Amino acid sequence: MASLTAAWNRAFAVVGRVSMYRLVVVSLASLAAIAFLLSLFGLVTPSPIELLVSWAVLALACAGADAVASRVLSKAWRWESSLITVLILLFVLRPTLEPLGLVGLALAGVAASASKYVIAWQGRHILNPAAFGAAFLTVLGVWLPDLGSAAWWVGSSVLAAPVIVLGLVVLARTEKVRVVAAFVVIAAAVAFARTVLQLQQAGLAVDPGKVLLTALFSSPFLFLGAFMLSEPLTLPPRRWQQYCVAVLVGVLAGWPIDLGEITLGQDRALLIGNLLAFAFTVRTAVRLRFVERIVLTPTVRELVFRATGRFRFSAGQYLELEVPHARPDARGTRREFSIVSAPEELPEVRIALREGSPSSYKKALALVEPGQSLPVTGVWGDFVLPARAAAPVLMVAAGIGVTPFVSQLRHLRLSGESRDVVFVYVASDAEELAFREDLEAAGIPVIVFTRTEPTALPPHWRWAQGVRLDAAGLEQVVPDLSARHAYVSGPPRLIADLAPALEKARSITTDAFSGY
């Protein structure tokens, strides 16, 4: 488990340098290029000219609808979002050269883009846009069949390998591998059972291996999971809630319910899952009004906000903060920050960040003035303490990774809850130990790993002088390591280095972030 954690965080460190939107665009564009090459040899259903013309029609429809809506609503137009919708629809709908079919593609594109603004809750879309566009065209096609419908031609065995590879890249960035894997397994198992039952009822021979391979690699489940179900903005915040959505969509996608003229197909199954996710997360959208910056260490700054709407979170979770600005770099206009403050301190909300190499986001955030409001696009995370208060905990913070632990320790102190906690704090130098007052107020043992010796350490603190932070060293400073639930927070590469040292703990929960 520790080796897998290390490998996972090393991969996350690489893909985390690119914004989620841009990574999905590159992955889908690569898949489209592969599909185009395969079409030249007749290995996929659409012809090369059908793919090119259909892509052009979808691009004009989606971009036009997004541009008009953005202008009317005075919002920034995200070209990556438009292109993602275009590329997904290209794989979901039936490419064609027929005039009415092209009209259908255009209508689906407009419907998909419009749903981002019309079917929304306080500025956040509720339904997957591409799934809505495909469902809209399918329903419309009941009365006007020449307009086309969802075809899901991407569910081809020749595209299975590139979908898996490129999908894993996206899922590594969104950290949804396990959720999507659960969906694929459930959908394939249900589809397998359905097919076997239908073959038996028809009196036909059943080849279980062939049926299973078809359900896995000749179906749209892989694409649906990797590029549509995994969309963070239409998933609920907690992992158990995400699994609930994955199970529901998996069952409905694997066994489409007959609704008469149409069935409850892949796109419609996803829309039902989106509605369940919305039921989990429905709340007033929040804007944070900036109050002040506080210097904590030579490189760490704490930002203080006040929530202007109803805001809920659990200690240890993170928020995604958007800072709109011109000419954003590849990381985009949104970043994830662990919440430093405790839920009991609301409406005050605090985050912290480390100064480092310049980025367009960091420059824009540095220019935010007191009184200015910024939108929070969501709150997520399962980096929360064990439900059983008696469970012993080991907290390992690497650098700025101390932030979620500060929220948890503040919550324990303000709520009067007592837990058995040992804290290991890793920093480059003693002067980079942020939030010392909060750790001291918690009254817990703190072991400090720094190159230089800290001065005036509080009671219950000690410097791990000469101790190497590896498996042997960690056991030396935390003798009851095997009895504790380990929580590790910090940059992915550091977590990857620390994970093997924690293999003797009862469990490992990580909270990696890729910088800003």
Secondary structure, DSSP 8 states (H G I E B T S, - for coil): -HHHHHHHHHHHHHHTTS-HHHHHHHHHHHHHHHHHHHHHTT-SSS-HHHHHHHHHHHHHHHHHHHHHHHHHTT----HHHHHHHHHHHHHHB-----HHHHHHHHHHHHHHHHHHHHSEETTEE-S-HHHHHHHHHHHHHTT-GGG--B--TT--HHHHHHHHHHHHHHHHHHT-HHHHHHHHHHHHHHHHHHHHHHHHHTT----HHHHHHHHHHSSTHHHHIIIIIT-GGGS-SSHHHHHHHHHHHHHHHHS--B-SSSB--HHHHHHHHHHHHHHHH----EEEEEEEEEE-SSSEEEEEEEESS-----TT-EEEEE---SS--TT-SEEEEEB-S-GGGTTEEEEEEE--S--HHHHHHHT--TT-EEEEEEEE------SSTTS-EEEEEEGGGGHHHHHHHHHHHHHT----EEEEEE-SSGGG---HHHHHHHT--EEEE-SS--SS--TTEEE-TT--SSHHHHHHH-TTGGGSEEEEEE-HHHHHHHGGGGTTSSEEEEEE----
